Amino acid sequence: MSKVSGDTLREAIQTMLQGAEDKPRKFQETIELQIGLKNYDPQKDKRFSGAVKLPYCPRPSMKVCVLGDVNHCEQATALGVDAMSVEDLKKLNKNKKLVKKLAKRYAAFLASDSVIKMIPRLLGPGLNKAGKFPTLVTHNDSLEAKITEIRSTVKYQLKKVLCMGVAVGNVGMAEKELFVNIQMAINFLVSLLKKNWQNVKSLHVKTTMGKPVRLF
């Protein structure tokens, strides 16, 4: 049972979109859900993590890179997505700085089954350390669908502080789409918490440059 009523959420979305309209920016602002937790001790309590795929893609322009075999590299190029072949990866020569740079440049990676096995050998532990180890793509998968899936998935991971934020949409989306996404993101988060709503201190939504709007 959600403690954020539909009306509260609708109003917050309208306030937020109005704010973004009043001060248009030169880029498409992302909408973030910000969560404050309570009654939770990150030192003692189990830190949780989880990922949920939202029905509407919140980050259509998120940078993804395909580490692929010939076939996947061609498909990626056709989709306008960056791709790197095994040869390209060998050129990095396991240089930690270059691998770190690569991990920074993209928000997520995909890799063909033949390539994924070689990643530790080609790149060392750099991608894993950055928390960006590639997602597997086989030839039975549609590359485009996989990329959309990655762009639609939000991850919750509690670190040492009791606040977190996840992208749940962007200013270009319809109110209804945002409503569905935000509700799903909230309900999924609450399901991860030990005491569910008793662990939630506050919930806000905000656009990249806008003011936070309180939901809870």
Phi and psi in degrees as GROMACS dihedral restraints (atoms count N, CA, C in turn):
[ dihedral_restraints ]
;  ai    aj    ak    al  type     phi  dphi    fc
    3     4     5     6     1   -85.0    20    10
    4     5     6     7     1   139.3    20    10
    6     7     8     9     1   -91.7    20    10
    7     8     9    10     1    -2.3    20    10
    9    10    11    12     1   -98.4    20    10
   10    11    12    13     1   115.3    20    10
   12    13    14    15     1   -74.5    20    10
   13    14    15    16     1   156.0    20    10
   15    16    17    18     1   -56.5    20    10
   16    17    18    19     1   -38.9    20    10
   18    19    20    21     1   -66.6    20    10
   19    20    21    22     1   -41.8    20    10
   21    22    23    24     1   -59.8    20    10
   22    23    24    25     1   -45.0    20    10
   24    25    26    27     1   -65.9    20    10
   25    26    27    28     1   -43.6    20    10
   27    28    29    30     1   -59.5    20    10
   28    29    30    31     1   -45.4    20    10
   30    31    32    33     1   -62.2    20    10
   31    32    33    34     1   -43.0    20    10
   33    34    35    36     1   -62.6    20    10
   34    35    36    37     1   -40.8    20    10
   36    37    38    39     1   -64.6    20    10
   37    38    39    40     1   -41.8    20    10
   39    40    41    42     1   -64.7    20    10
   40    41    42    43     1   -44.2    20    10
   42    43    44    45     1   -59.0    20    10
   43    44    45    46     1   -44.0    20    10
   45    46    47    48     1   -67.5    20    10
   46    47    48    49     1   -44.9    20    10
   48    49    50    51     1   -67.4    20    10
   49    50    51    52     1   -35.7    20    10
   51    52    53    54     1   -63.5    20    10
   52    53    54    55     1   -43.3    20    10
   54    55    56    57     1   -60.4    20    10
   55    56    57    58     1   -38.5    20    10
   57    58    59    60     1   -72.0    20    10
   58    59    60    61     1   -31.8    20    10
   60    61    62    63     1   -71.9    20    10
   61    62    63    64     1   -37.5    20    10
   63    64    65    66     1   -66.2    20    10
   64    65    66    67     1   -31.2    20    10
   66    67    68    69     1  -126.6    20    10
   67    68    69    70     1    78.2    20    10
   69    70    71    72     1   -66.1    20    10
   70    71    72    73     1   141.8    20    10
   72    73    74    75     1  -107.5    20    10
   73    74    75    76     1   170.1    20    10
   75    76    77    78     1   -84.2    20    10
   76    77    78    79     1     0.6    20    10
   78    79    80    81     1  -134.0    20    10
   79    80    81    82     1   168.5    20    10
   81    82    83    84     1   -82.4    20    10
   82    83    84    85     1   116.1    20    10
   84    85    86    87     1   -72.1    20    10
   85    86    87    88     1   140.8    20    10
   87    88    89    90     1   -88.3    20    10
   88    89    90    91     1   149.7    20    10
   90    91    92    93     1  -106.2    20    10
   91    92    93    94     1   128.4    20    10
   93    94    95    96     1  -116.8    20    10
   94    95    96    97     1   144.2    20    10
   96    97    98    99     1  -100.5    20    10
   97    98    99   100     1   122.7    20    10
   99   100   101   102     1  -109.4    20    10
  100   101   102   103     1   132.0    20    10
  102   103   104   105     1  -120.9    20    10
  103   104   105   106     1   132.1    20    10
  105   106   107   108     1  -112.2    20    10
  106   107   108   109     1   133.9    20    10
  108   109   110   111     1  -109.1    20    10
  109   110   111   112     1   161.3    20    10
  111   112   113   114     1  -142.7    20    10
  112   113   114   115     1   172.5    20    10
  114   115   116   117     1    50.8    20    10
  115   116   117   118     1    38.8    20    10
  117   118   119   120     1  -138.9    20    10
  118   119   120   121     1   129.3    20    10
  120   121   122   123     1  -114.6    20    10
  121   122   123   124     1   104.8    20    10
  123   124   125   126     1   -60.9    20    10
  124   125   126   127     1   -21.8    20    10
  126   127   128   129     1   -72.9    20    10
  127   128   129   130     1   -43.7    20    10
  129   130   131   132     1   -95.9    20    10
  130   131   132   133     1   -49.6    20    10
  132   133   134   135     1   -69.0    20    10
  133   134   135   136     1   153.7    20    10
  135   136   137   138     1   -65.1    20    10
  136   137   138   139     1   128.6    20    10
  138   139   140   141     1   -75.4    20    10
  139   140   141   142     1   136.0    20    10
  141   142   143   144     1  -103.6    20    10
  142   143   144   145     1   157.9    20    10
  144   145   146   147     1  -150.9    20    10
  145   146   147   148     1   153.0    20    10
  147   148   149   150     1  -171.5    20    10
  148   149   150   151     1   162.0    20    10
  150   151   152   153     1  -134.4    20    10
  151   152   153   154     1   144.3    20    10
  153   154   155   156     1  -135.8    20    10
  154   155   156   157     1   140.5    20    10
  156   157   158   159     1   -92.4    20    10
  157   158   159   160     1   121.8    20    10
  159   160   161   162     1   -83.2    20    10
  160   161   162   163     1   148.4    20    10
  162   163   164   165     1   -62.6    20    10
  163   164   165   166     1   -33.4    20    10
  165   166   167   168     1  -116.5    20    10
  166   167   168   169     1   134.4    20    10
  168   169   170   171     1   -65.6    20    10
  169   170   171   172     1   116.3    20    10
  171   172   173   174     1   -79.5    20    10
  172   173   174   175     1   -26.0    20    10
  174   175   176   177     1  -128.4    20    10
  175   176   177   178     1    75.7    20    10
  177   178   179   180     1   -64.7    20    10
  178   179   180   181     1   -20.1    20    10
  180   181   182   183     1  -105.0    20    10
  181   182   183   184     1    12.9    20    10
  183   184   185   186     1   -61.2    20    10
  184   185   186   187     1   136.7    20    10
  186   187   188   189     1   -81.4    20    10
  187   188   189   190     1   120.5    20    10
  189   190   191   192     1  -122.8    20    10
  190   191   192   193     1   146.7    20    10
  192   193   194   195     1  -128.2    20    10
  193   194   195   196     1   136.5    20    10
  195   196   197   198     1  -100.9    20    10
  196   197   198   199     1   122.9    20    10
  198   199   200   201     1   -98.4    20    10
  199   200   201   202     1    96.9    20    10
  201   202   203   204     1  -126.8    20    10
  202   203   204   205     1   170.1    20    10
  204   205   206   207     1   -80.1    20    10
  205   206   207   208     1  -179.2    20    10
  207   208   209   210     1   -53.8    20    10
  208   209   210   211     1   -48.5    20    10
  210   211   212   213     1   -58.9    20    10
  211   212   213   214     1   -48.6    20    10
  213   214   215   216     1   -67.9    20    10
  214   215   216   217     1   -35.1    20    10
  216   217   218   219     1   -63.4    20    10
  217   218   219   220     1   -40.8    20    10
  219   220   221   222     1   -64.1    20    10
  220   221   222   223     1   -44.5    20    10
  222   223   224   225     1   -60.9    20    10
  223   224   225   226     1   -42.0    20    10
  225   226   227   228     1   -63.4    20    10
  226   227   228   229     1   -44.0    20    10
  228   229   230   231     1   -61.5    20    10
  229   230   231   232     1   -39.5    20    10
  231   232   233   234     1   -63.4    20    10
  232   233   234   235     1   -30.9    20    10
  234   235   236   237     1   -86.9    20    10
  235   236   237   238     1    -2.7    20    10
  237   238   239   240     1    77.1    20    10
  238   239   240   241     1    26.5    20    10
  240   241   242   243     1  -108.9    20    10
  241   242   243   244     1   142.0    20    10
  243   244   245   246     1   -64.1    20    10
  244   245   246   247     1   143.6    20    10
  246   247   248   249     1  -140.0    20    10
  247   248   249   250     1   152.3    20    10
  249   250   251   252     1  -133.2    20    10
  250   251   252   253     1   135.1    20    10
  252   253   254   255     1   -92.1    20    10
  253   254   255   256     1   173.4    20    10
  255   256   257   258     1   -57.5    20    10
  256   257   258   259     1   -39.7    20    10
  258   259   260   261     1   -58.8    20    10
  259   260   261   262     1   -43.3    20    10
  261   262   263   264     1   -62.7    20    10
  262   263   264   265     1   -37.9    20    10
  264   265   266   267     1   -70.2    20    10
  265   266   267   268     1   -35.4    20    10
  267   268   269   270     1   -62.8    20    10
  268   269   270   271     1   -33.1    20    10
  270   271   272   273     1   -63.6    20    10
  271   272   273   274     1   -24.2    20    10
  273   274   275   276     1   -71.2    20    10
  274   275   276   277     1   -19.9    20    10
  276   277   278   279     1    58.0    20    10
  277   278   279   280     1    31.9    20    10
  279   280   281   282     1    57.5    20    10
  280   281   282   283     1    18.8    20    10
  282   283   284   285     1   -69.8    20    10
  283   284   285   286     1   117.2    20    10
  285   286   287   288     1   -56.3    20    10
  286   287   288   289     1   -41.1    20    10
  288   289   290   291     1   -64.2    20    10
  289   290   291   292     1   -41.5    20    10
  291   292   293   294     1   -68.9    20    10
  292   293   294   295     1   -38.3    20    10
  294   295   296   297     1   -66.6    20    10
  295   296   297   298     1   -39.0    20    10
  297   298   299   300     1   -63.6    20    10
  298   299   300   301     1   -40.9    20    10
  300   301   302   303     1   -62.7    20    10
  301   302   303   304     1   -42.5    20    10
  303   304   305   306     1   -62.0    20    10
  304   305   306   307     1   -45.8    20    10
  306   307   308   309     1   -61.7    20    10
  307   308   309   310     1   -34.7    20    10
  309   310   311   312     1   -71.9    20    10
  310   311   312   313     1   -33.4    20    10
  312   313   314   315     1   -68.1    20    10
  313   314   315   316     1   -29.2    20    10
  315   316   317   318     1  -120.3    20    10
  316   317   318   319     1   152.3    20    10
  318   319   320   321     1   -82.4    20    10
  319   320   321   322     1   -25.9    20    10
  321   322   323   324     1  -158.0    20    10
  322   323   324   325     1   159.6    20    10
  324   325   326   327     1  -127.9    20    10
  325   326   327   328     1   150.3    20    10
  327   328   329   330     1  -123.1    20    10
  328   329   330   331     1   149.9    20    10
  330   331   332   333     1  -142.2    20    10
  331   332   333   334     1   144.1    20    10
  333   334   335   336     1   -69.1    20    10
  334   335   336   337     1   155.6    20    10
  336   337   338   339     1   -59.4    20    10
  337   338   339   340     1   -34.9    20    10
  339   340   341   342     1   -71.0    20    10
  340   341   342   343     1   -27.6    20    10
  342   343   344   345     1   -87.7    20    10
  343   344   345   346     1   -34.3    20    10
  345   346   347   348     1   -60.3    20    10
  346   347   348   349     1   -34.5    20    10
  348   349   350   351     1   -66.6    20    10
  349   350   351   352     1   -27.7    20    10
  351   352   353   354     1   -88.7    20    10
  352   353   354   355     1    -7.6    20    10
  354   355   356   357     1   -59.2    20    10
  355   356   357   358     1   -47.4    20    10
  357   358   359   360     1   -58.5    20    10
  358   359   360   361     1   -36.0    20    10
  360   361   362   363     1   -74.1    20    10
  361   362   363   364     1   -36.7    20    10
  363   364   365   366     1   -80.9    20    10
  364   365   366   367     1   -39.0    20    10
  366   367   368   369     1  -115.3    20    10
  367   368   369   370     1   -10.7    20    10
  369   370   371   372     1    75.2    20    10
  370   371   372   373     1  -163.6    20    10
  372   373   374   375     1   -86.7    20    10
  373   374   375   376     1     9.0    20    10
  375   376   377   378     1   -54.1    20    10
  376   377   378   379     1   -48.6    20    10
  378   379   380   381     1   -67.7    20    10
  379   380   381   382     1   -38.0    20    10
  381   382   383   384     1   -64.1    20    10
  382   383   384   385     1   -41.9    20    10
  384   385   386   387     1   -61.5    20    10
  385   386   387   388     1   -35.7    20    10
  387   388   389   390     1   -80.0    20    10
  388   389   390   391     1    -1.5    20    10
  390   391   392   393     1    73.1    20    10
  391   392   393   394     1    27.2    20    10
  393   394   395   396     1  -127.1    20    10
  394   395   396   397     1    37.3    20    10
  396   397   398   399     1   -62.1    20    10
  397   398   399   400     1   137.1    20    10
  399   400   401   402     1   -61.3    20    10
  400   401   402   403     1   152.4    20    10
  402   403   404   405     1   -88.1    20    10
  403   404   405   406     1   141.5    20    10
  405   406   407   408     1   -76.1    20    10
  406   407   408   409     1   136.8    20    10
  408   409   410   411     1  -124.6    20    10
  409   410   411   412     1   126.8    20    10
  411   412   413   414     1  -103.0    20    10
  412   413   414   415     1   175.4    20    10
  414   415   416   417     1   -77.5    20    10
  415   416   417   418     1    -8.4    20    10
  417   418   419   420     1   -83.8    20    10
  418   419   420   421     1   -17.5    20    10
  420   421   422   423     1   -84.0    20    10
  421   422   423   424     1   152.0    20    10
  423   424   425   426     1   -85.7    20    10
  424   425   426   427     1   123.6    20    10
  426   427   428   429     1   -62.0    20    10
  427   428   429   430     1   -40.3    20    10
  429   430   431   432     1   -62.4    20    10
  430   431   432   433     1   -43.5    20    10
  432   433   434   435     1   -64.2    20    10
  433   434   435   436     1   -40.2    20    10
  435   436   437   438     1   -61.8    20    10
  436   437   438   439     1   -42.3    20    10
  438   439   440   441     1   -66.1    20    10
  439   440   441   442     1   -42.4    20    10
  441   442   443   444     1   -62.3    20    10
  442   443   444   445     1   -38.7    20    10
  444   445   446   447     1   -61.3    20    10
  445   446   447   448     1   -44.1    20    10
  447   448   449   450     1   -64.7    20    10
  448   449   450   451     1   -39.4    20    10
  450   451   452   453     1   -70.2    20    10
  451   452   453   454     1   -20.0    20    10
  453   454   455   456     1   -97.1    20    10
  454   455   456   457     1    -7.8    20    10
  456   457   458   459     1   -91.4    20    10
  457   458   459   460     1   131.5    20    10
  459   460   461   462     1  -112.2    20    10
  460   461   462   463     1   141.8    20    10
  462   463   464   465     1  -110.7    20    10
  463   464   465   466     1   137.2    20    10
  465   466   467   468     1  -109.5    20    10
  466   467   468   469     1   129.0    20    10
  468   469   470   471     1  -144.6    20    10
  469   470   471   472     1   119.7    20    10
  471   472   473   474     1   -82.9    20    10
  472   473   474   475     1   125.1    20    10
  474   475   476   477     1  -100.6    20    10
  475   476   477   478     1  -143.0    20    10
  477   478   479   480     1   -84.4    20    10
  478   479   480   481     1   -10.3    20    10
  480   481   482   483     1  -108.0    20    10
  481   482   483   484     1   158.1    20    10
  483   484   485   486     1   -93.6    20    10
  484   485   486   487     1    31.6    20    10
  486   487   488   489     1  -139.1    20    10
  487   488   489   490     1   150.1    20    10
  489   490   491   492     1  -151.3    20    10
  490   491   492   493     1   161.5    20    10
  492   493   494   495     1  -140.0    20    10
  493   494   495   496     1   143.4    20    10
  495   496   497   498     1  -135.3    20    10
  496   497   498   499     1   149.4    20    10
  498   499   500   501     1   -77.7    20    10
  499   500   501   502     1   128.7    20    10
  501   502   503   504     1  -120.9    20    10
  502   503   504   505     1    -1.2    20    10
  504   505   506   507     1   172.1    20    10
  505   506   507   508     1  -169.8    20    10
  507   508   509   510     1  -143.3    20    10
  508   509   510   511     1   168.5    20    10
  510   511   512   513     1   -66.1    20    10
  511   512   513   514     1   -19.1    20    10
  513   514   515   516     1   -81.7    20    10
  514   515   516   517     1    -3.8    20    10
  516   517   518   519     1   -86.2    20    10
  517   518   519   520     1   157.1    20    10
  519   520   521   522     1   -73.1    20    10
  520   521   522   523     1   153.3    20    10
  522   523   524   525     1   -55.7    20    10
  523   524   525   526     1   -39.9    20    10
  525   526   527   528     1   -64.5    20    10
  526   527   528   529     1   -40.8    20    10
  528   529   530   531     1   -64.5    20    10
  529   530   531   532     1   -42.3    20    10
  531   532   533   534     1   -63.9    20    10
  532   533   534   535     1   -40.2    20    10
  534   535   536   537     1   -58.1    20    10
  535   536   537   538     1   -48.5    20    10
  537   538   539   540     1   -63.5    20    10
  538   539   540   541     1   -46.4    20    10
  540   541   542   543     1   -60.9    20    10
  541   542   543   544     1   -47.3    20    10
  543   544   545   546     1   -66.8    20    10
  544   545   546   547     1   -40.8    20    10
  546   547   548   549     1   -62.6    20    10
  547   548   549   550     1   -41.6    20    10
  549   550   551   552     1   -66.5    20    10
  550   551   552   553     1   -41.8    20    10
  552   553   554   555     1   -62.8    20    10
  553   554   555   556     1   -40.9    20    10
  555   556   557   558     1   -67.0    20    10
  556   557   558   559     1   -48.0    20    10
  558   559   560   561     1   -63.0    20    10
  559   560   561   562     1   -36.9    20    10
  561   562   563   564     1   -67.1    20    10
  562   563   564   565     1   -42.8    20    10
  564   565   566   567     1   -60.3    20    10
  565   566   567   568     1   -46.4    20    10
  567   568   569   570     1   -62.1    20    10
  568   569   570   571     1   -34.6    20    10
  570   571   572   573     1   -67.5    20    10
  571   572   573   574     1   -22.5    20    10
  573   574   575   576     1   -80.4    20    10
  574   575   576   577     1   -23.4    20    10
  576   577   578   579     1   -78.2    20    10
  577   578   579   580     1   147.6    20    10
  579   580   581   582     1   -62.2    20    10
  580   581   582   583     1   -46.6    20    10
  582   583   584   585     1  -109.3    20    10
  583   584   585   586     1    25.8    20    10
  585   586   587   588     1    48.2    20    10
  586   587   588   589     1  -121.7    20    10
  588   589   590   591     1   -66.2    20    10
  589   590   591   592     1   -20.0    20    10
  591   592   593   594     1   -69.7    20    10
  592   593   594   595     1   -16.3    20    10
  594   595   596   597     1   -90.7    20    10
  595   596   597   598     1    -6.8    20    10
  597   598   599   600     1   -92.5    20    10
  598   599   600   601     1   121.2    20    10
  600   601   602   603     1   -92.1    20    10
  601   602   603   604     1   -46.4    20    10
  603   604   605   606     1  -152.9    20    10
  604   605   606   607     1   154.9    20    10
  606   607   608   609     1  -134.1    20    10
  607   608   609   610     1   129.5    20    10
  609   610   611   612     1  -130.2    20    10
  610   611   612   613     1   153.5    20    10
  612   613   614   615     1  -119.8    20    10
  613   614   615   616     1   145.2    20    10
  615   616   617   618     1  -152.4    20    10
  616   617   618   619     1   153.1    20    10
  618   619   620   621     1   -86.8    20    10
  619   620   621   622     1   164.7    20    10
  621   622   623   624     1   -46.8    20    10
  622   623   624   625     1   -46.8    20    10
  624   625   626   627     1  -108.8    20    10
  625   626   627   628     1     1.7    20    10
  627   628   629   630     1   -93.6    20    10
  628   629   630   631     1  -179.5    20    10
  630   631   632   633     1   -84.0    20    10
  631   632   633   634     1   147.7    20    10
  633   634   635   636     1   -68.3    20    10
  634   635   636   637     1   142.0    20    10
  636   637   638   639     1  -115.4    20    10
  637   638   639   640     1   127.6    20    10
  639   640   641   642     1   -79.8    20    10
  640   641   642   643     1   134.6    20    10
  642   643   644   645     1  -105.9    20    10
  643   644   645   646     1   -33.8    20    10
